[in-house]
Amino acid sequence: MRIPFRRRALLAATLLATSLATSSVWAQAWPTKGPIKAVVPFAAGSATDQIGRAFAEKMSQTLGQTIVIENRPGANGMLGADAVAKAPADGYTILVGTNSTNAALKFLMKKLPYDQDTAFTPVGFLGSVPLMVAVNNDVPAKTLKEFIDLAKAKPGTVTFASASTSQLVSSEVLASMTGVQMNHIPYKSGPAAMTDLIGGQVMMFTADFGVTVPQHKAGKIRGLAVTSTKRAAAVPELPTVNEALGLKDYELIAYFAIFAPAGTPPDIVARLNAAINAAANSKDLQDKFAANGFAIDPGTPEALAQRNARETDKWAKAIRDAKIEPQ
């Protein structure tokens, strides 16, 4: 039996309204189950882990639901990012993403198991932090210039560690811009690389302030420079790479943000974003990271999407200029 057009249109409109209302009620009620899982794609103790745990604790208070951290390190963050990309888009699995996982990784890998540009929904920016170029205390170089001169005098004998994209690219760009050859020693985690830097198994490690500043201040390593364009308040005694070497265009900083699987309902994204911003505006969290130079910078999901697009272009250029071949 044929249903009149007007009746069919009314029925369709009623079904759509019911669907939207059900979706809206479900989103407003969220979170109603579980804990929320925040995947950190790097090892426990890394800068990403420290920042992710601090934000998760504050966000849990706002949302009224526990957020548990799950560390899924490996392949410069690819393994953890892939797990989130393939998770249900229901707000119960989120990614503590970085410039490694959400900007640079697709230019360092020949093939990713997901589409980096479409697999995630931007939720909220957490903040950024410079890196520190540091050496083992036994390295006979008191300044970055002396270290580069050492590398030039003994090509191929200087070693550097990395456990993330930012650590790798910052070192390779430095080598490219100064015309030196250094040997790359890859690590599975920043803390493991730091242990070997302190022990003298590697000579240089360029890493996030969360990993380097405490060891530098304790005298266990020697900081030589910071990778930002301005000196960092956390270590004002250290020059920028540009200052130390007379360069103009060197700048690579690490950033951190929350992403959800593509298709996560906008209402849930908005609730997560509000929880992120509430955490970012809490004085105790700001004080916690001030000493390590982590600049907290809350904003909207749209602002994160725009920032991530700019950063993707910047890291693509840095990797291309340093002639880093995809693996």
N, C-alpha and C positions, 0 to 999 in steps of 0.2 A: 504494500500500500504506500503510495507516494504521500509524503508529508509536505504541506504547502510551504513555499519559500519563506513566508513571513514567520511561520512557526519554527522552521528549521533555524532561521537566524536568531530567533528568541532563545531557542534551546542551546545553540552554540554560545551565545552571550552568557547564559546562565551557567553553563559548564565552565567557561573561562573565569567568570567571577568567583565561582566556587573554588576553582583551582588556585587562583591568586589569593583568595582569602585563607585557604588552607596553608599555602606556602608562607603567607605572612604570619599567621599564627604560629606555625612551626618555627620560623626564624626568630620570632619574638620570644618564644619559649626556650630557644637554644641558649646555653647548653643544658641538656636534660639528662645526659647519660655520661658514663664513662669517666676517665680523665681525658683531657685534650693532650695529644702527643705532639711535642715540638721536636722535630728531628734536627739535630746539630750534625752537619756533615763532616765534622772534624773531631779529633780526639778530645777526651776529657782533659781539662787544664789548658786548652788552647784559648786564645782570645775570644773566638766565636762561642766557645763553651761557657766561659766566664760571663760574657754579655748575655747570652741566651738564658742562662740560669737566673741571673739577676732580674731580667725582664719577666721571665715566666713566673717568678714568685710574686711580683707586683701585679701582673695581669690576672693571676689566679684570684687575688683578693677582689679585684673589680668584677670579674665574671662570676664569682661564686662557685668556681669549678677548678679542681686541681689541674695544673699543667705539668706533665712529666717530661723530662728531657731524655731523649734517646740518642745516644752517640752512634752515628753510622759513618765512620771515617773511611777514606780510601779514594784513590784516583782523583786527587785534588778537589774532593767534595762531590764528585759525580755520583757515587753510590747512594749517598743520603738524598741528594736532589732527585735521583731517579725514583727512589722509594716514595717520595712525596708526589712527584708527577703522576704516579700510577695509583695513588691513594684515592678513596672516595672523596668527592667534593662536598663534604658535609660540615666542614669546619673543625673536625676532630683530629685532623692531621695537618700540621703546618711546618714550614721550613724556616729555620734561622739561616737565611741566605746571606751571601757575601758577593763581593766583586768576582771571586773565583767561580761560584756556582751560577751566577745570574748575569754576568757580563763577559768574562774572559774565556770561560771554559770551552765554548764552541770553536774558538780560534786556536786552541791548544790540542784539541782532539780531532782526529780524522772523522770520527763518527760518534755521535751521542745516542743513547738509547731512547731519547725523547727530544722534542723540539723545544729548545731553550726559550725561544721567543713566544711560544704559544702555550706551553705546558703549565704556566703558573699565573695566578691572579695576584697582583701586587696588593699588599695589605697595609704596610706602614714602615717607614724608615726608622731605624733605631739611632744611628749615628756613624761617625767615622773617626779614624785614628791614623796618625802617621806611622811609618815604620822607622826603625832605627838600624843603621848600618853598624854592626858590632863585630869585634874580632876577639879572638882568644888573647888572654893577657900576655902570653909568651911571644906573640907576633911582634917583630921589631918595627912597629909603625905606630906612632903616637897620633897621627892625623890621617885623614882620608887621602890626602895628596901623597903622603909617604907610603900608604898602602898601595895606591895605584902605581907609584914609582917602583915599588917592590914587585908588583905583578908584571910590569913592563920589563924589568931587569931579568926576571926568571919566568919566561912565558910557559904556561901550562903547569906550573908547580903550585899555584895558589888554588885552594879549594874553597867552595862555598856550599852551604846547606840550604835546602828548601823543603817545605812540607805543604805548601799551598801555592796557588797561582800567583798571588801578590808577592810572595817571597821569591819565587822563581823569576817572574818578569822584572821585578825591581832590580834584581842582581844582573840579569842578562842585559837590561837596558843600560845599566851603569857600565858594564863591560863594553857594550857597543859604542856608547857615547865617548868613552875614554880610550878606545882602541886597544883593550887588553884582552888576553885569553885566560879564562878561569875554568877550572874543572868543577862541574856540578855534581854534588852528592845528594841524591833524593832521600827523603825520610817520610815515614808514614804519619808522623805527628810533630808539631812544633816543639812540645816539651822534650821529645827524644832528641831532636836536632840541637836544642839548647844544652842538653846534658853533654852531647858530644863537643859542642863549642867550648863549654867550660873545661872539658877534659882534654881538649887539644886534638881531637880526631878530625876536626875541620877548622879552617882558619877564619872564615867569615860567615856570618848569618845575618840576613836582613829580615827583620820580623816585627810583628805588631808590638806596640808598647806594652800590652798586657803580658807578653812573654819576656820582653827585654828590659823594661825599666826597672823592675825589682832587682834583677841580676846586675844591672849596671850600677845602681845605687849601692848595692852590697859589695861592689868591687870585684865581682866574680868574672866579669867580662869588661871590655873596654869599648864604650860607645864612641863612634867617630863622627856621625852625622845623622840628620833626620831627613826623611824623603819628602817633606812638605815644602811649600814655597816660603813659609815663614817659620822662624824658630818656635819650638813647642814649649809651652809654659811648664810642662812636666819635667823637661830637661833643658832649661834655657842656656846651659853652658855649651850645648852641642850646636854647631853650625848646621845650616841646611847643606845638602849636597851641592846646590848651586853656589853657595858661599865658599865652601871648602875647595871647590875645583874650578871656580870661575865660569860655571855654566849658566845658561839662562832658562832652559826648557825642561829641566828634570823635575818631575813631580809624579809620585805614585803613592796613593794612600789607600788604606783598606776601609771598606764600608760594610755595614751590616743592616739587614732589613728582614721583615717577615713576609713570606709569600705563602699562598695557599694553592691547592690544585686548581687548575682552570675549571670554571663553571661553578665555583663556590658561590652560593646566593649572595647578592649585594647586601642584604640586611645583616647577614652573618659577618661579612667583611667589615661592615660599618661597626659592628659591636667589637670585633677584634681590634680594629683601628682605634676605637675609643679607649680600649683597655691599654693599648700600647702608649697612647698619648698621655693617659693618666699616670702610667709608670714613668714615662720620660719627664713629667713635670714634678715628680716627687723629689724632695730635697735630699733625702737620704740616699737615693739611687744616684743622683747627680754627684753628691759628695763622694760616694764610693769609687766612682770612676775618674773624678777630677785629677787625682794624683797620677793616673796613667795616661792622661792626655786624650781621653775618649770624649769627643764632642757630641753630646746628645742633641738630636735635631728632629723633633716630632713634626708630623705633617699628614697630609691626606693620601689615600691610595693613588689618586691621580698624580700627585706630586712625585710619589715614588716611581710611578711608571715613566714619567718624563725624565727624572734623574737617571733611572736605570738605562734608558735609551741613550742618553748622553755618555754615560760611563761605558756602555758597550762600544760605542764609537771610539772612545779614548783608549780603551784597552786593546781594541783591534789594531789601532795605529801603533801603539807601543810594541805589541807582539810582532807586527809586520816590520817595524823599523829595526827591532833587535834581531830580525831574521830567525825567530824561533820556529822550528819545524813542528807541525802537528804530529802527535804521537798516535 
